[in-house]
């Protein structure tokens, strides 16, 4: 049994909601590619880049090919964990304003869902071997 699709959908929902919060936190100021832009340009590019990113995440994690679906779901789960580590490392940066329980709940929530997904995948793989 593959980890449930609903877990992936919840992970996406939490990650996407984090990006809404990231807008209020001016997260583009922390991104190497965008930090040199003024706020109006940084905000514009930050939002614009999320359209193809979100589209790709939705399409790939719900692809008709089981191989593409599994690989993209695992990649998303790993990204959510790495993303939380990056936020943790940047927490002392004066440009980082992710200090509220809501912000950290979304960041760590996505990471926890990613870890749960990967844990279920490992469990399922072990079950198939026995």
C-alpha positions as CSV (number, residue, x, y, z in Angstrom):
1,X,0.0,0.0,0.0
2,X,1.4,3.4,-1.0
3,X,1.3,6.2,1.5
4,X,-2.2,7.8,1.2
5,X,-2.8,10.4,-1.4
6,X,-4.6,12.5,1.3
7,X,-1.3,12.9,3.2
8,X,0.4,14.3,0.1
9,X,-2.6,16.6,-0.4
10,X,-2.4,17.9,3.2
11,X,1.4,18.4,2.8
12,X,0.8,20.5,-0.3
13,X,-1.9,22.5,1.5
14,X,0.3,23.2,4.4
15,X,3.3,24.1,2.2
16,X,1.1,26.4,0.0
17,X,-0.4,28.1,3.1
18,X,3.2,28.7,4.3
19,X,3.8,30.5,1.0
20,X,0.8,32.8,1.8
21,X,2.4,33.5,5.1
22,X,5.8,34.0,3.4
23,X,4.3,36.8,1.4
24,X,3.4,38.7,4.7
25,X,7.0,38.0,5.9
26,X,8.7,39.3,2.7
27,X,10.5,36.0,2.2
28,X,12.0,37.0,-1.1
29,X,14.4,39.1,1.0
30,X,16.0,35.8,2.1
31,X,16.3,34.2,-1.3
32,X,19.6,34.7,-3.0
33,X,18.1,35.0,-6.4
34,X,15.6,37.8,-5.4
35,X,17.2,39.5,-2.4
36,X,19.0,42.1,-4.6
37,X,15.7,43.3,-6.0
38,X,13.7,46.1,-4.6
39,X,10.6,45.0,-2.7
40,X,8.1,45.6,-5.5
41,X,10.2,43.6,-8.0
42,X,11.1,40.9,-5.4
43,X,7.4,40.5,-4.5
44,X,6.4,40.3,-8.1
45,X,8.9,37.6,-9.0
46,X,8.3,35.7,-5.8
47,X,4.6,35.4,-6.6
48,X,5.1,34.8,-10.3
49,X,7.6,32.0,-9.8
50,X,5.1,30.2,-7.5
51,X,2.5,29.7,-10.3
52,X,4.6,27.2,-12.4
53,X,6.1,25.7,-9.2
54,X,2.7,25.0,-7.7
55,X,1.4,23.7,-11.0
56,X,4.3,21.4,-11.4
57,X,3.9,20.1,-7.8
58,X,0.2,19.4,-8.3
59,X,0.7,17.7,-11.7
60,X,3.7,15.6,-10.7
61,X,2.4,14.4,-7.3
62,X,-0.9,13.3,-8.9
63,X,0.6,12.1,-12.2
64,X,-0.9,9.0,-13.9
65,X,2.5,7.3,-13.9
66,X,3.1,5.5,-10.6
67,X,6.8,6.0,-11.0
68,X,6.5,9.8,-11.6
69,X,4.0,10.1,-8.7
70,X,6.2,8.1,-6.2
71,X,9.4,10.0,-7.1
72,X,7.7,13.4,-7.0
73,X,5.9,12.7,-3.7
74,X,9.2,11.5,-2.1
75,X,10.9,14.6,-3.5
76,X,8.2,16.9,-2.1
77,X,8.5,15.1,1.3
78,X,12.3,15.5,1.4
79,X,12.0,19.2,0.3
80,X,9.6,19.9,3.1
81,X,12.1,18.6,5.6
82,X,15.1,20.4,4.0
83,X,12.9,23.6,3.8
84,X,12.3,23.5,7.6
85,X,16.0,23.1,8.2
86,X,16.8,26.1,6.0
87,X,14.3,28.2,7.9
88,X,15.7,27.0,11.2
89,X,19.2,28.0,10.1
90,X,18.0,31.4,8.9
91,X,16.0,32.1,12.0
92,X,18.6,34.5,13.4
93,X,18.9,36.4,10.1
94,X,17.5,39.9,10.7
95,X,15.6,39.7,7.5
96,X,13.7,36.6,8.7
97,X,10.5,37.5,10.4
98,X,9.1,33.9,10.7
99,X,8.7,34.0,14.5
100,X,5.0,33.4,15.1
101,X,3.5,30.1,16.1
102,X,1.5,30.2,12.8
103,X,4.7,30.6,10.7
104,X,6.5,27.8,12.6
105,X,3.5,25.6,12.7
106,X,3.2,25.7,8.9
107,X,7.0,25.2,8.4
108,X,7.3,22.4,10.9
109,X,3.9,21.0,10.0
110,X,5.0,20.5,6.4
111,X,8.2,18.9,7.6
112,X,6.4,16.5,9.9
113,X,4.0,15.5,7.1
114,X,7.0,14.9,4.9
115,X,8.7,12.8,7.5
116,X,5.4,10.9,8.1
117,X,5.1,10.3,4.3
118,X,8.7,9.0,4.1
119,X,8.2,6.8,7.2
120,X,5.0,5.3,5.6
121,X,6.9,4.6,2.4
122,X,9.7,2.8,4.3
123,X,7.1,0.8,6.2
124,X,5.3,-0.1,3.1
125,X,8.5,-1.2,1.4
126,X,9.5,-3.4,4.3
127,X,6.0,-4.9,4.4
128,X,6.2,-5.8,0.7
129,X,9.5,-7.7,1.3
130,X,8.0,-9.9,4.0
